[in-house]
Amino acid sequence: MNNIQGSSCNGLFITDLDGTLLGSDGTFAQRDLDALDALSGLGVKTAVATGRSLYSFINSPGADLPVDYIIFSTGAGVVTQIGRKLLYQVNLSSDTVALTLDVLKKSALDFMLHHPTPENHRYVYRRVNTDNADFESRIKRYRKFGRPLTSVPRSGFGEASQFLAVVPQKNSHHALRDMRSQLPDLSIIRSTSPLDHKSTWIEFFHPDVSKGKTAAWLASVLNVEPANTMAIGNDYNDLDLLEWAAHGFVVGNAPQDLKSHFQQVSSHNNGGVADAVNHWLSGKKVNSG
């Protein structure tokens, strides 16, 4: 699905949302908003790349951000910010869903299975543990969209956007390694929970899904040269996006191992996005028209 082929621009800037552009108080720094406006004025296309579903993004403070595109659900879909026109989506096949479901049912993981994009705020869930507070918090937050896995018909679930396992921090490395070993053909991405900021979320996607792969698709259809790409993030699900971009930055609140590999700017509470934009533009010749 592609309705933007043939357009061109002076670059592509992509920012993560939670923990990068969005401050811990749930607001945006005016400096960061001004930087986004400045990029637009210079003919640079801008996008938010978020782990949130489209529904969650639309109901977040980012709903009115001055950007051109929204890469949602860690790259499973792309919409235009104005008009919310769906440009791109990738889902797991029904056969892959059935296979992955068998593997996860044999595990000790609490997990959710999400409907295809763009309706992937709807989900079914399987609870194994009674002490997984972060898992319960996510169910409570989206209770009206969830139902137990036992409600899935015997004929199967069909296609899906993703699986999401919520794992306590102490078990995360073992669980991630085990799942990647058993399901090597999937894109399996870890991120820090945006709810308790401690637990690990392990997300299972179609192999073509990640922030970096979807960013590469967007850059290609916009005819953006690889050298004119920049990205900024704060967590492990931003890793391949940061590696893909010619210029990758992390905010000061990112984990230390990410800060050791990418250029570091101020935190999400201190205009880190604006710092990165200014740093990028200082070494970039932009044709303003």
C-alpha positions as CSV (number, residue, x, y, z in Angstrom):
1,M,0.0,0.0,0.0
2,N,1.7,3.2,-1.1
3,N,0.3,6.5,-2.1
4,I,3.3,8.7,-1.8
5,Q,5.7,7.4,-4.5
6,G,7.3,10.0,-6.6
7,S,7.4,12.8,-4.0
8,S,10.7,14.1,-2.8
9,C,12.1,16.1,0.1
10,N,15.3,17.4,1.7
11,G,15.5,14.7,4.3
12,L,13.7,12.5,6.8
13,F,13.7,13.0,10.6
14,I,12.2,10.3,12.8
15,T,11.7,10.5,16.6
16,D,10.5,8.1,19.1
17,L,7.6,9.3,21.3
18,D,7.5,8.0,24.9
19,G,10.7,8.8,26.7
20,T,12.2,10.8,23.8
21,L,9.8,13.5,22.6
22,L,7.2,13.1,25.3
23,G,8.4,14.3,28.7
24,S,7.9,12.4,32.0
25,D,5.1,14.9,32.8
26,G,3.1,14.0,29.7
27,T,3.9,17.2,27.8
28,F,6.2,18.4,25.0
29,A,9.0,20.9,25.4
30,Q,8.2,24.0,23.3
31,R,11.8,23.9,22.0
32,D,11.2,20.4,20.5
33,L,7.9,21.5,18.9
34,D,9.7,24.5,17.4
35,A,12.4,22.2,16.0
36,L,9.8,20.1,14.3
37,D,8.3,23.2,12.7
38,A,11.7,24.4,11.6
39,L,12.4,21.1,9.9
40,S,9.1,21.3,8.0
41,G,10.0,24.8,6.9
42,L,13.2,23.4,5.4
43,G,11.5,20.8,3.4
44,V,12.4,17.9,5.7
45,K,9.7,15.3,6.3
46,T,9.1,14.3,9.9
47,A,7.7,11.2,11.5
48,V,7.0,9.8,15.0
49,A,7.9,6.1,15.4
50,T,6.1,4.7,18.4
51,G,5.4,1.3,19.9
52,R,1.9,2.5,20.6
53,S,-1.0,1.2,18.6
54,L,-2.7,3.7,16.3
55,Y,-5.6,3.9,18.8
56,S,-3.2,4.6,21.7
57,F,-1.4,7.3,19.7
58,I,-4.6,9.0,18.6
59,N,-5.6,9.2,22.3
60,S,-2.2,10.4,23.5
61,P,-0.7,13.9,23.8
62,G,0.9,13.3,20.4
63,A,-2.3,13.3,18.5
64,D,-1.8,16.9,17.3
65,L,2.0,16.8,16.8
66,P,3.3,18.9,13.8
67,V,4.7,15.8,11.9
68,D,4.0,14.3,8.6
69,Y,3.7,10.6,9.4
70,I,3.1,8.2,12.2
71,I,4.9,4.9,12.3
72,F,2.9,2.9,14.9
73,S,3.1,-0.4,16.6
74,T,6.9,-0.5,16.3
75,G,6.6,-0.4,12.5
76,A,3.6,-2.6,11.8
77,G,1.8,0.3,10.2
78,V,2.2,3.9,8.8
79,V,-0.4,6.6,8.6
80,T,-0.3,10.2,7.5
81,Q,-0.7,12.6,10.5
82,I,-3.2,14.7,8.6
83,G,-6.3,12.7,7.7
84,R,-4.8,9.5,9.2
85,K,-4.6,7.8,5.8
86,L,-3.2,4.2,6.1
87,L,-0.2,3.9,3.8
88,Y,1.4,0.7,5.0
89,Q,0.6,-2.4,7.2
90,V,2.2,-5.8,7.9
91,N,0.5,-8.6,9.8
92,L,1.3,-12.1,10.9
93,S,-0.3,-14.8,8.8
94,S,-2.9,-17.1,10.4
95,D,-0.5,-20.0,10.1
96,T,2.3,-18.1,11.9
97,V,-0.1,-17.0,14.6
98,A,-1.1,-20.6,15.2
99,L,2.6,-21.7,15.4
100,T,3.5,-18.9,17.7
101,L,0.5,-19.5,19.9
102,D,1.6,-23.1,20.4
103,V,5.0,-22.0,21.5
104,L,3.8,-19.3,23.9
105,K,1.2,-21.6,25.4
106,K,4.0,-24.0,26.4
107,S,5.9,-21.2,28.0
108,A,5.5,-19.6,31.5
109,L,4.9,-16.2,29.9
110,D,1.9,-13.9,30.3
111,F,1.1,-12.6,26.9
112,M,-1.4,-10.8,24.6
113,L,-2.3,-11.5,21.0
114,H,-3.4,-8.4,19.1
115,H,-5.8,-8.1,16.2
116,P,-4.5,-7.0,12.7
117,T,-3.6,-3.4,12.1
118,P,-5.0,-0.8,12.3
119,E,-7.4,-2.4,14.9
120,N,-4.6,-3.8,16.9
121,H,-5.6,-2.1,20.2
122,R,-8.0,-5.1,20.4
123,Y,-6.5,-8.3,21.9
124,V,-6.9,-11.6,23.7
125,Y,-4.7,-12.5,26.7
126,R,-3.4,-15.5,28.6
127,R,-2.5,-15.1,32.2
128,V,-0.1,-17.7,33.8
129,N,1.3,-15.9,36.7
130,T,-0.5,-14.2,39.6
131,D,2.2,-11.7,40.5
132,N,2.8,-9.9,37.2
133,A,1.7,-6.4,38.2
134,D,2.7,-4.7,34.9
135,F,0.7,-7.3,32.9
136,E,-2.3,-6.6,35.0
137,S,-1.8,-2.8,34.6
138,R,-1.9,-3.2,30.8
139,I,-5.1,-5.3,30.9
140,K,-6.7,-2.7,33.2
141,R,-5.8,0.2,31.0
142,Y,-7.3,-1.4,27.9
143,R,-9.9,-3.6,29.6
144,K,-12.7,-2.8,27.2
145,F,-10.7,-4.1,24.2
146,G,-9.4,-7.3,25.8
147,R,-10.8,-10.8,26.3
148,P,-9.4,-14.1,27.6
149,L,-7.6,-16.3,25.1
150,T,-10.2,-19.0,25.9
151,S,-12.7,-17.0,23.8
152,V,-10.8,-17.7,20.6
153,P,-12.8,-20.1,18.4
154,R,-11.5,-23.5,17.7
155,S,-11.0,-22.5,14.0
156,G,-8.2,-20.2,15.1
157,F,-7.5,-16.5,15.6
158,G,-6.7,-15.6,12.0
159,E,-4.2,-12.9,11.1
160,A,-2.7,-10.7,13.9
161,S,-0.4,-7.7,14.2
162,Q,1.7,-9.1,17.0
163,F,2.1,-11.0,20.3
164,L,3.3,-9.1,23.4
165,A,4.7,-10.9,26.4
166,V,5.1,-8.9,29.7
167,V,8.1,-10.3,31.6
168,P,9.4,-9.2,35.1
169,Q,12.9,-7.6,34.8
170,K,14.7,-10.5,36.5
171,N,13.5,-13.0,33.9
172,S,13.8,-10.9,30.8
173,H,17.1,-12.0,29.4
174,H,16.3,-15.7,29.7
175,A,12.9,-15.3,28.2
176,L,14.1,-13.2,25.3
177,R,16.9,-15.7,24.4
178,D,14.5,-18.6,24.7
179,M,11.8,-17.0,22.4
180,R,14.3,-16.0,19.8
181,S,15.7,-19.5,19.8
182,Q,12.2,-21.1,19.4
183,L,10.9,-18.6,16.9
184,P,13.9,-17.6,14.7
185,D,11.8,-16.5,11.8
186,L,10.0,-13.7,13.6
187,S,11.0,-10.2,14.4
188,I,11.3,-10.3,18.2
189,I,11.9,-6.9,19.9
190,R,12.3,-6.0,23.5
191,S,11.5,-2.7,25.1
192,T,11.2,-1.3,28.6
193,S,7.6,-1.1,29.9
194,P,6.2,2.4,29.6
195,L,3.9,1.6,32.5
196,D,6.2,0.5,35.4
197,H,9.5,1.5,33.6
198,K,11.1,-1.8,34.9
199,S,9.4,-4.8,33.3
200,T,10.4,-6.0,29.8
201,W,7.9,-6.2,26.9
202,I,8.8,-8.8,24.3
203,E,7.0,-8.2,21.1
204,F,6.6,-10.7,18.3
205,F,6.1,-9.4,14.8
206,H,6.2,-10.4,11.1
207,P,9.9,-10.5,10.1
208,D,9.5,-7.4,8.0
209,V,8.4,-5.3,11.0
210,S,10.7,-3.0,13.0
211,K,11.0,0.7,13.4
212,G,14.2,0.6,11.2
213,K,12.7,-1.5,8.4
214,T,9.6,0.6,8.2
215,A,11.6,3.8,8.3
216,A,13.6,2.5,5.4
217,W,10.4,1.8,3.5
218,L,9.2,5.4,4.1
219,A,12.5,6.9,3.1
220,S,12.4,4.9,-0.1
221,V,9.0,6.0,-1.2
222,L,9.8,9.6,-0.3
223,N,13.0,9.3,-2.4
224,V,15.2,10.4,0.5
225,E,18.9,9.7,0.2
226,P,20.2,7.5,3.0
227,A,22.7,10.2,4.0
228,N,19.8,12.6,4.7
229,T,18.2,10.6,7.4
230,M,18.2,11.2,11.2
231,A,16.6,9.4,14.1
232,I,16.4,9.8,17.8
233,G,15.2,7.4,20.5
234,N,15.6,6.2,24.1
235,D,15.1,2.5,24.3
236,Y,16.0,-0.9,22.9
237,N,13.0,-1.0,20.4
238,D,14.7,2.1,18.8
239,L,18.0,0.2,18.2
240,D,17.6,-0.8,14.6
241,L,16.0,2.6,13.8
242,L,19.1,4.3,15.2
243,E,21.4,1.9,13.4
244,W,19.5,2.5,10.1
245,A,19.7,6.3,10.2
246,A,22.8,8.0,8.9
247,H,22.6,10.1,12.0
248,G,21.4,8.4,15.2
249,F,21.0,10.2,18.5
250,V,19.8,9.1,22.0
251,V,18.4,11.3,24.7
252,G,20.2,11.5,28.1
253,N,17.7,9.2,29.8
254,A,18.5,6.3,27.5
255,P,20.2,3.1,28.9
256,Q,24.0,3.4,29.2
257,D,24.7,0.8,26.5
258,L,22.7,2.8,24.0
259,K,24.5,6.0,25.0
260,S,27.8,4.4,24.4
261,H,26.9,3.6,20.8
262,F,25.1,6.7,19.6
263,Q,25.5,10.5,19.9
264,Q,23.9,11.7,23.2
265,V,21.9,14.8,23.7
266,S,19.8,16.2,26.6
267,S,17.1,14.1,28.2
268,H,13.5,14.0,27.1
269,N,12.7,16.5,29.8
270,N,15.3,19.1,28.6
271,G,14.7,19.5,24.9
272,G,16.9,16.6,23.7
273,V,15.1,16.4,20.4
274,A,15.7,20.1,19.7
275,D,19.4,19.6,20.6
276,A,19.7,16.7,18.1
277,V,17.9,18.6,15.3
278,N,20.2,21.6,15.8
279,H,23.3,19.3,15.8
280,W,22.1,17.6,12.6
281,L,21.3,20.8,10.8
282,S,24.6,22.4,11.8
283,G,26.4,19.9,9.6
284,K,23.7,19.6,6.9
285,K,23.2,21.9,3.9
286,V,19.4,22.2,3.3
287,N,17.9,23.7,0.3
288,S,15.0,25.8,1.7
289,G,13.4,26.3,-1.6
